[in-house]
Amino acid sequence: MINKKILVIYPEAHFTKIAIYKNINLEFLKTIKHNLEELKKFDYITDQLELRKKAIMEELTDNEIDLRDIKVLISRGGLVKPVKSGIYEVNEVMTKDLREGVMGVHATNLGGLIADEIAKSLPDAKAYLADPVEVDELEEIARITGHPLLERKSIFHALNQKCVANEYARSINKKYEELNIIAAHIGHGGVSVGAHKNGRVIDVNQAFDGNGPFSISRTGTLPLGGIVDLCFSGKYTKAEIREMITEKGGVIAYLGTDNINEIESMIESGDENAKLILHAMAYQIGKEIGAVSAVLHYDVDAILLMGSLLNVNSFANYLTNMVEKIAKIMIYPVVNDMDSLAYKGLTILKGEAEILDYK
């Protein structure tokens, strides 16, 4: 029995989730909701570091959690430089890249920074990231775009996809490295559809600000000519265009809400436009799965669909009907990032993890 504990930190745009695990057992879970007006005072997301750190420390203290028991602090990875899959100890190079937004700016950039700051205040603790969104295993041919000034990037839900893919492999007594899998993470933010070939994600859409299906709040692929016209219309700033693509696009742009229950109620009450938009999202995901199956030469062992939107029957049925002839479908409507990170943290405590150096 390992007595030391794991603190999992998961920052999002308007809240920060934290959890305490002993071994793999959840002992404490809290979603800290931040005051939106307070967050608006900061020009840059990383300027929120002290505010969020203070809120976390207050929650831990108020709930009488002995900080001396925490040995591993592990966070969902932010937008770091492209790395191979694995666990990374947070170092000065990483914190610099997270602060500067070397690959982009997102609330998850705060994760490594917060973990590092708290770890420094504890007697025997270290901070880590595991399978950050910049995990890059693309084959070279998948990087080519159509113009040498632009290259496709690997930005996707690496932690979630690899965790579920390994879980599926264990369920059929196989190794992840023995299988060809299509994994589609249907998040509230982005949708990523990856081609997993023998343990490597050899192709995946750029889910943050690049291409692929639209999601609840992101646009996915857009007509390039139209984007050029918007950029030079004089109506929008660069920041507003980026926000349109990454935060105010997709379903929320069409229906004015990002609440899944509300969207489902609209459909059930006979709102044909809401039904069309949700089905269009499923259509685009199915289309992406079809494209990725070609990358695997149609040799696909399973299609893994993950995300809470799969609890909406009309969405799930539309999507599964599109792709059921490709391969067996497995649905994971609950994907627990906190548990996934805690499992990685446990391998650190057990001394089983290879700790990689971020450079």
C-alpha positions as CSV (number, residue, x, y, z in Angstrom):
1,M,0.0,0.0,0.0
2,I,1.3,3.4,-1.0
3,N,0.6,6.1,1.6
4,K,1.5,9.1,-0.4
5,K,-1.2,10.9,-2.4
6,I,-1.8,12.3,-5.8
7,L,-3.2,15.8,-6.5
8,V,-4.8,16.0,-10.0
9,I,-5.3,19.5,-11.4
10,Y,-7.5,20.1,-14.4
11,P,-8.0,23.8,-15.5
12,E,-10.7,24.8,-17.9
13,A,-11.8,28.2,-19.2
14,H,-14.1,29.1,-16.3
15,F,-13.3,26.5,-13.6
16,T,-10.6,24.4,-12.2
17,K,-11.2,20.8,-11.2
18,I,-9.0,19.2,-8.5
19,A,-9.0,15.8,-7.0
20,I,-7.0,13.9,-4.3
21,Y,-6.3,10.2,-4.9
22,K,-4.7,7.6,-2.6
23,N,-3.5,4.8,-4.9
24,I,-6.3,4.9,-7.5
25,N,-9.1,5.6,-5.0
26,L,-10.7,9.0,-5.2
27,E,-10.7,10.7,-1.7
28,F,-11.7,14.3,-2.7
29,L,-13.1,16.0,-5.7
30,K,-14.0,19.6,-6.3
31,T,-14.9,21.9,-9.2
32,I,-13.8,25.4,-8.3
33,K,-16.0,27.9,-10.3
34,H,-14.2,31.2,-10.9
35,N,-15.9,34.5,-11.0
36,L,-16.2,35.4,-14.7
37,E,-15.9,39.2,-14.1
38,E,-12.7,38.5,-12.1
39,L,-11.2,36.4,-14.9
40,K,-12.0,39.2,-17.4
41,K,-9.6,41.5,-15.6
42,F,-6.7,39.5,-16.8
43,D,-5.2,40.2,-20.3
44,Y,-3.7,36.8,-20.6
45,I,-4.9,33.4,-19.4
46,T,-1.5,32.7,-17.6
47,D,-2.0,35.9,-15.6
48,Q,-4.7,33.9,-13.7
49,L,-2.1,31.6,-12.2
50,E,-2.0,33.2,-8.7
51,L,-5.8,33.5,-8.5
52,R,-6.4,29.8,-9.4
53,K,-3.5,28.6,-7.2
54,K,-4.9,30.5,-4.2
55,A,-8.4,29.1,-4.8
56,I,-6.9,25.5,-4.9
57,M,-4.9,26.0,-1.7
58,E,-7.9,27.4,0.1
59,E,-10.1,24.4,-0.9
60,L,-7.4,21.9,0.3
61,T,-7.0,23.8,3.6
62,D,-10.7,24.2,4.2
63,N,-11.2,20.4,3.7
64,E,-8.4,19.6,6.1
65,I,-6.2,17.8,3.5
66,D,-2.7,17.3,4.8
67,L,-0.5,18.8,2.1
68,R,2.5,16.8,3.5
69,D,0.9,13.6,2.1
70,I,1.0,14.8,-1.5
71,K,3.9,13.5,-3.4
72,V,2.7,13.8,-7.0
73,L,0.9,16.7,-8.6
74,I,-0.2,15.9,-12.1
75,S,-2.2,18.0,-14.6
76,R,-3.8,17.8,-18.0
77,G,-1.2,19.0,-20.4
78,G,-1.3,22.4,-22.0
79,L,0.0,23.5,-25.4
80,V,3.7,22.6,-25.1
81,K,6.1,21.9,-28.0
82,P,5.4,18.6,-29.9
83,V,6.4,15.6,-27.7
84,K,6.2,11.9,-27.7
85,S,3.6,10.1,-25.6
86,G,4.5,9.8,-22.0
87,I,4.9,11.5,-18.6
88,Y,7.0,14.6,-18.3
89,E,8.3,16.3,-15.1
90,V,7.6,20.0,-15.2
91,N,10.8,22.0,-15.6
92,E,11.9,25.5,-16.3
93,V,11.8,25.0,-20.1
94,M,8.2,23.8,-19.9
95,T,7.0,26.5,-17.6
96,K,8.5,29.1,-20.0
97,D,6.8,27.6,-23.0
98,L,3.4,27.4,-21.1
99,R,3.7,31.0,-20.1
100,E,4.6,32.2,-23.5
101,G,2.1,30.1,-25.3
102,V,4.7,28.6,-27.6
103,M,2.1,26.5,-29.4
104,G,-1.0,28.5,-28.5
105,V,-3.0,29.8,-25.6
106,H,-5.5,27.7,-23.7
107,A,-6.7,27.4,-20.1
108,T,-4.9,24.1,-19.8
109,N,-1.6,25.9,-20.1
110,L,-2.2,26.8,-16.5
111,G,-2.2,23.2,-15.4
112,G,1.6,22.6,-15.4
113,L,2.2,26.1,-14.0
114,I,-0.2,25.7,-11.0
115,A,1.2,22.2,-10.3
116,D,4.7,23.4,-10.4
117,E,4.0,26.4,-8.1
118,I,2.2,24.2,-5.5
119,A,4.9,21.4,-5.7
120,K,7.6,24.0,-4.8
121,S,5.8,24.8,-1.6
122,L,5.5,21.1,-0.5
123,P,8.3,19.2,1.2
124,D,8.5,16.1,-1.0
125,A,6.5,16.7,-4.2
126,K,7.0,17.0,-7.9
127,A,4.8,18.3,-10.7
128,Y,4.1,16.4,-14.0
129,L,2.2,16.4,-17.2
130,A,1.0,13.2,-18.9
131,D,0.2,12.8,-22.6
132,P,-0.3,16.5,-23.3
133,V,-2.4,17.6,-26.3
134,E,0.7,18.1,-28.3
135,V,1.7,14.4,-28.4
136,D,3.0,14.0,-31.9
137,E,3.3,10.6,-33.6
138,L,2.2,11.7,-37.1
139,E,3.7,10.1,-40.1
140,E,5.5,12.6,-42.3
141,I,3.0,12.3,-45.2
142,A,0.3,13.4,-42.8
143,R,2.0,16.7,-42.1
144,I,1.7,18.0,-45.7
145,T,-1.0,20.5,-46.2
146,G,-1.0,22.0,-49.6
147,H,1.4,24.9,-49.1
148,P,5.0,24.8,-47.7
149,L,4.3,27.7,-45.4
150,L,1.8,25.7,-43.4
151,E,2.2,22.3,-41.8
152,R,-0.4,20.2,-40.1
153,K,0.1,19.9,-36.4
154,S,-0.8,17.1,-34.0
155,I,-3.1,18.7,-31.4
156,F,-5.6,16.3,-30.0
157,H,-7.0,14.6,-26.9
158,A,-4.0,12.4,-26.5
159,L,-4.6,11.5,-22.8
160,N,-8.2,10.5,-23.4
161,Q,-7.7,8.6,-26.7
162,K,-4.7,6.6,-25.5
163,C,-6.3,5.8,-22.1
164,V,-9.5,4.5,-23.7
165,A,-7.6,2.6,-26.4
166,N,-5.5,0.8,-23.8
167,E,-8.7,0.1,-21.8
168,Y,-10.3,-1.5,-24.9
169,A,-7.2,-3.5,-25.7
170,R,-7.1,-4.9,-22.1
171,S,-10.8,-5.8,-22.4
172,I,-10.1,-8.2,-25.3
173,N,-6.8,-9.5,-23.9
174,K,-4.7,-7.7,-26.5
175,K,-2.0,-5.1,-26.3
176,Y,-2.7,-1.6,-27.6
177,E,0.4,-2.0,-29.8
178,E,-1.2,-5.0,-31.5
179,L,-4.3,-3.1,-32.8
180,N,-5.5,-0.7,-35.4
181,I,-8.0,1.6,-33.8
182,I,-10.0,4.7,-34.7
183,A,-10.6,6.8,-31.6
184,A,-13.0,9.7,-31.7
185,H,-13.1,12.0,-28.7
186,I,-16.2,14.2,-28.9
187,G,-15.5,16.9,-26.4
188,H,-17.3,20.1,-25.5
189,G,-14.4,21.9,-26.9
190,G,-12.9,20.1,-29.9
191,V,-13.5,16.8,-31.7
192,S,-10.4,14.7,-32.5
193,V,-10.4,11.6,-34.6
194,G,-7.2,9.6,-34.5
195,A,-5.8,6.7,-36.5
196,H,-4.0,4.5,-34.0
197,K,-1.7,2.1,-35.7
198,N,0.1,-0.4,-33.5
199,G,0.3,2.0,-30.6
200,R,1.0,5.2,-32.5
201,V,-1.4,7.9,-33.6
202,I,-0.2,8.2,-37.1
203,D,-2.8,10.8,-38.3
204,V,-5.3,13.0,-36.4
205,N,-7.1,16.2,-37.2
206,Q,-5.8,19.4,-35.5
207,A,-8.7,19.7,-33.0
208,F,-7.8,23.0,-31.3
209,D,-7.7,25.6,-34.1
210,G,-7.2,23.7,-37.3
211,N,-9.4,21.2,-39.0
212,G,-11.9,18.4,-38.6
213,P,-15.5,18.2,-37.5
214,F,-17.1,21.2,-35.7
215,S,-18.0,20.7,-32.1
216,I,-20.2,22.3,-29.5
217,S,-18.0,25.4,-29.4
218,R,-15.4,25.1,-32.2
219,T,-15.8,25.5,-36.0
220,G,-13.5,22.8,-37.2
221,T,-12.7,23.0,-40.9
222,L,-14.1,26.2,-42.6
223,P,-14.0,27.3,-46.3
224,L,-10.6,29.1,-46.6
225,G,-11.9,31.7,-49.0
226,G,-14.6,32.7,-46.6
227,I,-12.1,32.9,-43.7
228,V,-9.8,35.2,-45.8
229,D,-12.8,37.5,-46.5
230,L,-13.7,37.6,-42.8
231,C,-10.1,38.5,-41.8
232,F,-9.9,41.4,-44.3
233,S,-13.5,42.6,-43.9
234,G,-12.5,45.1,-41.2
235,K,-15.3,43.9,-39.0
236,Y,-13.2,41.6,-36.8
237,T,-9.8,41.7,-35.0
238,K,-7.4,38.8,-35.1
239,A,-8.4,37.9,-31.5
240,E,-12.1,37.9,-32.4
241,I,-11.5,35.6,-35.4
242,R,-9.5,33.2,-33.2
243,E,-12.3,33.3,-30.5
244,M,-14.9,32.6,-33.2
245,I,-12.9,29.5,-34.3
246,T,-12.0,28.1,-30.9
247,E,-14.7,29.3,-28.4
248,K,-17.8,30.7,-30.2
249,G,-18.2,28.5,-33.2
250,G,-19.9,25.2,-33.8
251,V,-23.2,24.4,-32.2
252,I,-23.2,27.5,-30.0
253,A,-22.9,29.7,-33.1
254,Y,-25.9,28.1,-34.7
255,L,-28.1,27.5,-31.7
256,G,-27.0,30.1,-29.2
257,T,-26.3,27.6,-26.4
258,D,-23.7,25.0,-25.4
259,N,-25.9,23.3,-22.9
260,I,-26.3,19.7,-24.1
261,N,-29.5,19.1,-22.1
262,E,-31.0,22.3,-23.5
263,I,-30.1,21.2,-27.0
264,E,-31.6,17.8,-26.5
265,S,-34.8,19.4,-25.1
266,M,-35.0,21.6,-28.2
267,I,-34.9,18.5,-30.5
268,E,-37.4,16.6,-28.4
269,S,-39.8,19.6,-28.6
270,G,-39.7,19.4,-32.4
271,D,-37.0,22.0,-33.2
272,E,-36.0,20.8,-36.7
273,N,-33.1,23.3,-37.0
274,A,-31.5,22.1,-33.7
275,K,-31.9,18.5,-35.0
276,L,-30.2,19.4,-38.3
277,I,-27.3,21.1,-36.6
278,L,-26.6,18.2,-34.2
279,H,-26.9,15.7,-37.0
280,A,-24.6,17.8,-39.1
281,M,-22.0,17.5,-36.3
282,A,-22.5,13.7,-36.2
283,Y,-22.3,13.7,-40.0
284,Q,-18.9,15.5,-40.0
285,I,-17.5,13.2,-37.4
286,G,-18.7,10.1,-39.4
287,K,-17.1,11.6,-42.5
288,E,-13.8,12.1,-40.6
289,I,-13.9,8.5,-39.3
290,G,-14.3,7.3,-42.9
291,A,-11.3,9.3,-44.0
292,V,-9.2,8.0,-41.1
293,S,-10.2,4.4,-41.9
294,A,-8.5,4.9,-45.4
295,V,-5.3,5.9,-43.5
296,L,-5.4,2.5,-41.9
297,H,-6.1,0.9,-45.3
298,Y,-9.5,-0.1,-43.9
299,D,-7.8,-2.6,-41.6
300,V,-9.6,-1.4,-38.4
301,D,-10.1,-3.5,-35.3
302,A,-12.5,-1.2,-33.6
303,I,-14.0,2.3,-33.6
304,L,-14.0,3.9,-30.1
305,L,-16.4,6.7,-29.6
306,M,-16.0,8.8,-26.4
307,G,-17.8,11.8,-24.9
308,S,-21.0,12.7,-23.0
309,L,-22.8,13.8,-26.2
310,L,-23.1,10.1,-27.0
311,N,-25.8,10.0,-24.3
312,V,-28.0,12.0,-26.7
313,N,-29.7,9.1,-28.7
314,S,-30.4,11.0,-31.9
315,F,-26.8,12.0,-32.1
316,A,-25.3,8.6,-31.2
317,N,-27.7,6.8,-33.6
318,Y,-26.9,9.1,-36.5
319,L,-23.2,8.7,-36.0
320,T,-23.1,4.9,-35.4
321,N,-25.4,4.3,-38.5
322,M,-22.8,6.1,-40.6
323,V,-19.8,4.1,-39.6
324,E,-21.0,0.7,-38.4
325,K,-19.9,-1.1,-41.6
326,I,-16.3,0.0,-41.1
327,A,-15.6,-1.9,-37.8
328,K,-17.0,-2.9,-34.4
329,I,-18.1,0.2,-32.4
330,M,-17.5,0.7,-28.7
331,I,-19.1,3.7,-26.9
332,Y,-17.6,5.4,-23.9
333,P,-20.0,8.1,-22.8
334,V,-18.1,8.8,-19.6
335,V,-14.4,9.6,-20.0
336,N,-12.9,10.5,-16.7
337,D,-9.7,12.6,-17.3
338,M,-9.1,12.8,-13.5
339,D,-9.0,9.0,-13.2
340,S,-6.7,8.8,-16.2
341,L,-4.3,11.3,-14.8
342,A,-4.4,9.6,-11.4
343,Y,-3.5,6.3,-12.9
344,K,-0.5,8.0,-14.5
345,G,0.4,9.5,-11.1
346,L,0.2,6.0,-9.5
347,T,2.7,4.6,-11.9
348,I,5.0,7.4,-10.8
349,L,4.5,6.6,-7.1
350,K,5.2,2.9,-7.8
351,G,8.4,3.7,-9.7
352,E,7.0,2.1,-12.8
353,A,6.8,5.2,-15.0
354,E,9.5,6.4,-17.4
355,I,9.8,10.1,-16.6
356,L,10.7,12.0,-19.8
357,D,12.7,15.2,-20.1
358,Y,11.0,18.1,-21.7
359,K,13.5,20.1,-23.8
